[in-house]
Structure formats: C-alpha cells, structure tokens
Amino acid sequence: MTQLIQGEVFVVGDDVNTDEIIPAHYCTTTDLDSLGTHALEDLHPSKNPSGEPFRPGRYRLLIAGENFGCGSSREVAPIALAKAGIEVILAKSFGRIFYNNAINWGLAISRARHLVPDDVRTGQTVEIDLDDETFWQDMAPLHRQIIQAGGLTAFNKQGKEIHQPSAPPRPMTLAEKILARAAGVQYVQPGMLLSAEVDRVITHELTLPVAAEQLYQAYGADFRVKDTEKILFVADHTLQIPLVRDDWESQQMVQKALVFVKEQKLPHAFLPPAPFISQGICHVLFPEKGLIRPDTLVVGTDSHSCTYGAFGCFAFGIGNTDLTEIMVSGKLLVNVPQTVQVELSGRLPRGVYAKDVILYILSEVGQNGFTNSVVEFSGPALEFLSSDDRSTIANMTVEGGASCGIFPVGRLRSDPDAVYLKKLSFDLAGLVPYVAPPYKPDNGMPLSELDHPVKIDTAWVGSCTGGKLEDVAAAAAVMSGRRVASGVRFILSPATMGIWEEAGRRGYARELLAAGVQLFPSSCGACIAMGPGALSDEQQVGVFASNRNFKGRAGKGRVYLASPATVAASAIAGEIADPRQYLA
C-alpha cells in the first residue's frame, strides 16, 4: 500500500447512503470495474456542499460528515468508490456495514476527520500519511492488518492465527450471550473483535454471484463450501426488473446464482417457480419455512437481515466478502456492539400499527441514533405484538443505524444487571398514524401534521417490511367495499407465495381485487425500483409500506413511508389519508 496519499478531495455532508453512493440499478452485475463510472451519481444536492458533480478518476480522497455509508449492505458501495479512484475515506462516523465492507475490500478508511481542516473544500489538494498512527485511531488492530494486507480474503489466505479475546466475568445482554456462544467463550464485552461461528447466512441473487466469483478466484474453481447447511438462498430481488425496464441482462444474476447453487449442492435454495416470480422475500420466507431459530447468530448479505431479531436472533447485514469467507470457514469477524434498551408500554389503538411504532421511534432517535448498537426491546407492550409486528419493528431498526433489533423470544434473556449504552421508553397507547416524508426514514411525523394535502400517483404494499400476512389483512380491511381513486395505481405484492395462498383462503385477495388493487407476485420489487410500482418520473409521488425513501431508492419520484393501512387509505382518497376513517 502506498503510504502517502496526495490528491484532490471530494467533500460530502452527513447521512450519505449507499443508494446515493451507487444506485441499485447499476448493481445487477458481477463486472465490478463498471461501477466506478456511476459512483455518487445520485448524491442529493443537500449533501454536496460544492454543488459540483463527482467526477470519477479526478479525486483520490473523500471527506464526509456523520453516518457515511448508511443504508444497505451492498459491498459494491465502497467498491464503486475505489473503482472511481478513491483511495482514502475520512468521515466523522460511518454506517456499520459500509465500514466493515470497506475494510474487507482493503480501502483505507478512518474516523480521524480532524486530519483535514474543517473548511476543506471539494477540489483542494490534501495529503494523508498512512504511516501516521492518528489515521488508525479507534480502529481495531486486526482491521488495520486486514486493510494493509489488501482486504479480508488476502489476509485470511496468509494463514495468520487470530487471537480470540475473552472478557472477565460480567453480566451480559441477550445479544452478548448469543455472541459469546458463537465465539466459544464464556464472556464478551462491547468493543471486542471476535471470530464467531455463524449459524445461518442469508443471501440472494443480487449478492451471491459476486461472492461466488470471489470464492472461485481466491480459492480455485474446485473449491467446495465448508458447510452448505448454513446457507439460505432465495432469488427475490431482480426477478421483475424486465417488467419495468428493458434490462434482461439483470437476469444473468439469477442464472449465475442458480449455477452456483447447483455446483455447491446447497440444500436450502428457493428457486423461481416461474418467470418473474419469487418463492418469497428472504426475511419473510425463511422464518415461514422454519429455518430460523432463536438464540442463534444469523447474518445476511442484506441490511434488513436485522429482521430476524424478531425471532430472538442476533442478526445483521454483511457484505459479499464476508459471505465468501463464511463459505470457506463458517466464521465471521464480529465487533461486539453496545446495546440500547427500548422499553415499549401500552397497547396500540385501533388503526395504528407496528409500522407507525418504528416510524415514531426513528423520528425520536434520528438516522444515527442507534449506530453500531443492538436495540433490545422489552416492556409490557411486547405481549401484544405478533411475530409480524416484531418483524416490522426489527426490520427498520437499521434505519436508525442499528446492527440489530432483538426481541427476547427464545430461551436466553439479558442478565438483570446487564449494562446498556442507554435506556429509552415509548408509550404506544396514545400513538397515531405516522408518515415519513422524503428523503429519510427518520422524517416521521403524525399524519395530521402534514402541512398540505399530498396527492399520490402510486400506492404500494409489499417488501420484507410491509408484505406480511397481517399487512395484507390491514390493507384489505381498509379497502373492503371501497375503490381505488381514479388516477392512482395501487399495487400489492405479498412477501411470499405462502402469504399469497393464505390471503386467497381468507378472502383478502378477493376484497383487494374488487377494490381495483393490482396484485403482483412476490418480489422485493418497487422497494428497490426492481419491479412494478417503481416511480418512473421525478414528479410522481408514492406512499409505500416499505422501509426506505432515499432519493432514487424506489425510482425517480418521491416516496412517503407509511403503514399498509395508511397506504390503502391513501389509495382510496387519492392523497395521503388516515386509515381510521375507513375502519368500522
């Protein structure tokens, strides 16, 4: 590694997310060299102080504010920056998954933002000395070794023994107990970097082909996965892309994934039963199939892997390189995070749902409020929350920067005197329907506080957040005996084929179709602009039951986040509306 980096800088603000770093529609490829051309293409103007567009090949250093790289687990985000010529990233803080992915790729990354002046501007020349110990402050020595080796795979191939730390006896939280078991030690404490045995690793066709190519390139074309039982695969992201844009090449990702599944004889692979149809979205499908167990360590190449915390797992997102190395060894390097306790009390009023709960919480803590922490839910309200409710809440804890949102539903419990980073409490009894305007999930507010009527073009119920059976039921209850407003397109996509079938048995599908709702097969779809419902025009406005409303995330328009019931009510009214007026 060159130790002295000198060159022009590009400066960005706070909360730059991975959809801005590399838009999802460029990610349907294993040609990583093609990514650099599109780096920061969708950067929101409010996060670009200079107003100058990012020019790949011009800048060697990127300077950022807080929470850089928040959002998805796509390792192609740091890769895109590296392919665009960026060699060093300095930020006040980073999204956890981006930080780890950059290290795994061998990209020099640091929280020592003070190494450059506060008033540094895009285009100025800056010099960073990587021999300066200050650059590596707050970084685990092992992470520094990985960067200097050229990335995680290169480091692991050196065969160096990794020291496994253990903490002195201490009270532990639920997540800490799960990690201690996975690491084979009695006690852990926040700040430790552990090698942990993974129980399950989740992946899909947008990420597995990249990891597969990395695996074969590094370890040989005849390499066989150490423990295929750990891997859960489903094709769920890209299947419906040809329905919304002329991009049949995207289907090569499905085919490459299927080839790898066959070569490695993966036993838990859920393949498309027909064109454009997924068996289900991973975070809903795998619990439905009984493949997720409480008190286990579950990771996935998807940031919303935190959803499995609803089932008592310590679960979080990882990148392609981590997946590659899990396929080799079954193990993963894990930082032991702090835990934030969130106590929930009160029972939800009629017409208020789990989505309103998490939008409310995010509005209180902010997009960086849980960064690098586990959110452990407790309190008397938990007895009133179904598994679907817990899944919705756990799913969106990552939008506050959390590693995981975990519920105590297994055998393990936190020790009574466990130490928490902080404790928060929320009373749900007086909660009202919430909506989060563009372009951040933490923009939530009571629906009644919108300062003007918001006319909509598209209403969409689906995704791992809003396509579960109770979500479909809530939408059907609102739509019963009513019609979708003229000029509004209401699309509903159940999260799994099993939910499709059950929705039919219970009569929900009949109610929805009679109301003018368009039903589409399971897929991540419009949530990531890869299926029907994606906004095709900058002037379009959508109200979605999904989890993110970043610029460009669901297409070109503007997305408001809300509960499935609020989405349905808005489809009837033609503007964002309170569902309680339609419930008897």
Summary of the structure (lengths in Angstrom):
residues: 584
radius of gyration: 22.7
end to end distance: 66.6
largest distance: 69.4
contacts: 2247
relative contact order: 0.11
helix: 36%
strand: 19%
